[in-house]
Amino acid sequence: MKRQRAERGGRRAESIAGLWLRLKGWTILARRLRTPVGEIDLVVRRGSTLAFVEVKARATADQAAFCLDDYRLRRVAAAAQAVSHLYARPRDTIRIDAMFIVPGRLPRHLANVWCG
């Protein structure tokens, strides 16, 4: 039951993040993209920027600030590397972004959170 609630909350957060990104001019290319090395919540494009986005929903802004650790970022980066050839065009800027969804606040989009 707890897992199902978390799954629904995650899907809701991804929908909110996707809507926010669309309002900011991004095109959603894929959602919940599974790879052998990890999952990518959203694959988005705006112009020549391709972003692989990790979405995190937390109850407070403080929790959101600490939820994205090195392990999770490595998994997203590995998954992005595994599928980037499917989405990237020549001369694209490719990056890993994060979005934090917190009740009562606007979504927070952090660009280029991975430098590995």
C-alpha positions in Angstrom: 0.0 0.0 0.0 2.8 2.4 0.9 4.7 1.6 -2.3 1.5 2.2 -4.4 1.0 5.6 -2.7 4.6 6.5 -3.4 4.2 5.4 -7.1 1.1 7.6 -7.5 2.8 10.5 -5.9 5.8 10.1 -8.2 3.6 10.0 -11.3 1.8 13.1 -10.1 5.1 14.9 -9.5 6.3 13.9 -13.0 3.1 15.2 -14.5 3.5 18.5 -12.7 7.1 18.8 -13.7 6.2 18.0 -17.3 3.5 20.7 -17.4 5.8 23.2 -15.8 8.5 22.5 -18.4 6.1 22.7 -21.3 5.0 26.1 -20.0 8.6 27.2 -20.0 9.0 26.1 -23.7 10.3 22.6 -23.4 9.0 19.7 -25.5 8.5 16.4 -23.7 10.2 13.6 -25.7 9.8 10.7 -23.3 8.4 9.9 -19.8 9.5 7.2 -17.4 12.1 5.9 -19.8 13.5 2.6 -18.5 17.0 1.4 -19.4 19.0 -1.6 -18.2 21.0 0.8 -16.0 18.3 3.0 -14.6 15.2 5.1 -15.3 14.9 8.6 -16.6 11.8 10.5 -15.4 11.6 13.0 -18.3 13.5 13.5 -21.5 13.0 17.1 -22.7 14.2 19.4 -25.5 14.2 23.2 -25.9 16.1 24.3 -29.0 19.5 22.7 -29.1 19.4 21.7 -25.4 18.5 18.1 -24.6 17.9 17.4 -20.9 17.4 14.2 -18.9 15.3 15.2 -15.9 15.2 13.5 -12.5 12.0 14.5 -10.7 11.8 14.4 -6.9 8.7 15.1 -4.8 9.2 15.8 -1.1 7.0 17.2 1.7 9.3 20.2 2.4 11.9 22.3 0.6 14.6 21.1 3.1 13.9 17.5 2.3 14.0 18.3 -1.5 17.3 19.9 -1.1 18.9 16.7 0.3 17.1 14.0 -1.7 19.3 13.9 -4.9 22.5 12.2 -4.0 25.5 11.1 -6.0 24.2 7.5 -6.3 20.9 8.6 -7.9 22.7 11.1 -10.2 25.1 8.4 -11.4 22.2 6.2 -12.3 20.4 8.9 -14.2 23.7 9.8 -16.0 24.3 6.2 -17.0 20.7 5.8 -18.2 21.0 9.1 -20.2 24.3 7.8 -21.8 22.5 4.6 -22.8 19.8 6.4 -24.7 21.2 9.7 -25.7 21.9 8.5 -29.2 18.1 8.1 -29.7 17.3 11.7 -28.9 20.5 13.8 -29.4 21.1 15.8 -32.6 24.5 17.0 -33.8 25.7 20.0 -31.8 23.1 19.5 -29.0 24.0 20.5 -25.5 23.2 17.5 -23.3 22.7 17.8 -19.6 21.1 16.2 -16.5 18.5 18.4 -14.8 16.5 18.0 -11.6 13.1 19.2 -10.6 11.8 19.4 -7.1 8.1 19.3 -6.4 7.0 20.5 -3.0 3.4 21.1 -1.9 2.4 24.7 -1.8 5.4 25.9 -3.8 6.2 26.4 -7.5 8.2 23.6 -9.1 12.0 24.2 -8.8 14.0 23.4 -11.9 17.8 23.0 -11.4 19.8 22.9 -14.7 22.9 20.8 -15.2 23.1 19.1 -11.8 25.6 16.5 -13.0 29.2 17.3 -14.0 30.5 13.7 -13.9 
